[in-house]
Amino acid sequence: MKAVIDREGCIACELCVDTCPEVFRMAEDGYAEVIVDEIPADAEDRAIESQEGCPESVITVS
């Protein structure tokens, strides 16, 4: 699985980072970014939770 963030729509709420820090972090510009090429198997559920919980729906996990 992979994660993608449409960073232009990110509002920097940090929910994805709080939910799944293995996959997301806050970049120097203050917006979330993906930090792995492939989501680790043990983090897949949390990555999907991040996608579902994103208030702006800018995260895609597939």
N, C-alpha and C positions, 0 to 999 in steps of 0.2 A: 504494500500500500504506500501511497505517496500523499503528501499534503501540499496544498497551494493556498497562498493568501493573496487576495486582491488588495494590495497594500494601499491603493488610492482610496479605498472605502473604509479602511481601518480607522477606528476612533480611539485607539490606544487604551482600551478598557482593561487590558491585561488578563481577561478571563481565560483565554487560551493558554497563556503562560502558567496561570495558577492551576489550571486543570491538567495540563500535560507538558511539563517543563522538559521532558525528554525530546519533544518535537518542536516546541515554540519558545522563543525568547523575545525580549524587547530589544530592538536594534538601537544603535546610537542616535538615530533620528527620532526615537520615541515611539515608533510603530512596531507592531509584531512582525516577526519573520520566522520562516521555517529553517531549522538548523540541521536537518538530516535529509539525505536523499531518499532513504526508505524508512518508513515508520517501523520501529522495533515491534516484534510480535506482541510483547507484553505491554505495549503502549497503545495498541490499536483501538481498544475500547475507549480510552481517555481521549485519543485524537478525534474519534467520532463524536464523543461528548462535547469536545471543543467546537466542532463544526456545528452541532445542533444547538449549542448554547450561544453562539456568536450573535450579538444583538444586531449586527449589520449584515449577517449572512455572507461574509467575504471569505470564509474558509471552505475549501473543497477537499474532502478526503476520499480517495478512490484507489 
